[in-house]
Amino acid sequence: MLEADLLPGRATRAGTRRFASRFPTLSGHFRTPDGLALSSIGLGTRPGEPNGADDLLYRAAVPRALECGLNVVDTAPSYRMQTSERALGASLRRLLAEGKVARDEVYVISKGGYLTPDPDRVRTSREARRYLIETYVESGLVDPEAVVGGNHSLDPAFLRDQIGRSRSNLGLATIDLYCVQDPELHLMAKGPDEFRRLLTRVLETLEEAVAEGTIAAYGLSTWHGLLLPHTERGHLSLVECLELALDVGGADHHLRAVQLPYSVAMGEAGGLPSQFGPEGRAPVLETLRDTGTAVFASVPLMRGRAVRGLPDFVRESFPDLATDAQCALQFVRSTPGVTTVLVGMRQLHHIDENAALAGHAPADEKVIRNLFELALR
């Protein structure tokens, strides 16, 4: 898509609060990190196959999610080989053209790190490999010696290219939050000193993108890096990341969010003291509390396992909820420090079921603490 065809604008305080004002009965549903009103449940777009029926499902899912009061949407080129971004973008542009939502009311997250083929141009694994070599290696965007795991790069030139591809896929001039995907892979492969130099270059690139207006803020999307104890290889230190952001961007740096896994079965972010904070060792969520950093919790349903039977003590902690999925999501969205729980949803009845949770106030913090205590017995 040409630059001139990209839709201008970004999520703003005024816009997101306008959106939230249309749902006055949803007590505790909207949170305001950095002043933006973000829904406690967001639409994830990772599940499914490229193109086909799943494209149509996601195009229908976006308007239903917005109708239910969900104004956070999460995607990436690596989700369904770029087709999730494209389906999300097509649906958003239609809604904006029809005046059903305003651009400044919707918070769009994307991310980069994985070399991803274009399904419109490849049909076989051999074609996919050839596409990646021609597009990224032979073009000079990626140094093959710096690639980790065969398909992951944090080369600044590659990230600039990926921001442009995501903007084109989405049809949006500005991505509200752009996350660096799984940076701990490079930490494990290269060691702390080289990783620190690499992350500095990455943050410089992202601050430049903010200044250019192609992204509004950036974050870290991790799997295990923030959850590993400091004694283990691959431990990603929040304090060091924030210090680097301060060095690169000053007091007004734009490292505004983290995305990490958190669920009833993977509760390390809330219970494992993996980080060093102002008061010593503490869990990630405690370390980030009161910093204004948005926290987006991923895989809250454990890729579907949570809907096939939660322990009785979890169900009993949320007696007013109807389903296991709602109980699992309530645990996550009620944990102090979590801004939004991101749920992969493409079936309308799943959106209706999960979004109905927004009508319930978050559980008391004591309920969450008690669940951690019960789990440790």
Number of C-alpha atoms within 10 A of each C-alpha: 13 8 12 8 11 17 16 14 17 24 25 19 17 14 20 25 20 15 23 22 14 11 16 9 13 18 12 17 26 25 18 16 18 13 13 19 28 28 29 29 29 30 27 24 26 21 15 19 14 17 17 10 10 20 22 13 16 28 20 17 24 27 18 19 23 21 16 16 25 27 26 26 23 24 26 28 26 21 21 24 20 23 29 30 30 25 23 25 22 18 20 23 19 14 17 13 11 10 10 12 20 20 21 19 25 24 24 24 21 28 26 27 23 23 20 23 22 17 16 11 10 14 10 10 10 9 14 17 14 13 17 18 17 12 16 18 14 12 11 13 17 23 16 16 8 15 18 16 11 11 12 21 27 26 20 19 16 21 23 19 15 21 22 20 17 25 25 19 22 29 24 26 21 27 27 23 24 30 24 23 23 23 23 22 20 23 21 17 16 16 13 16 9 13 18 17 11 19 21 17 16 20 25 18 18 28 22 15 20 21 12 11 17 22 26 22 23 26 24 24 28 21 18 18 24 26 25 20 20 17 8 11 15 23 20 24 20 20 15 12 17 14 13 20 22 16 14 19 17 11 9 9 18 21 24 22 22 21 24 20 22 25 23 23 14 13 17 20 26 25 17 16 21 26 25 18 17 8 7 9 16 19 21 26 21 18 23 21 14 10 12 14 20 24 24 24 26 25 19 27 25 16 12 11 13 21 15 9 11 18 11 8 12 20 18 12 17 18 10 11 16 13 16 20 22 23 25 22 24 28 23 30 29 22 20 15 24 23 27 26 29 27 25 24 23 25 14 16 12 15 21 15 14 22 23 16 22 25 15 16 15 19 17 11 12 10 16 21 13 13 15 15 11 11 13 6 5
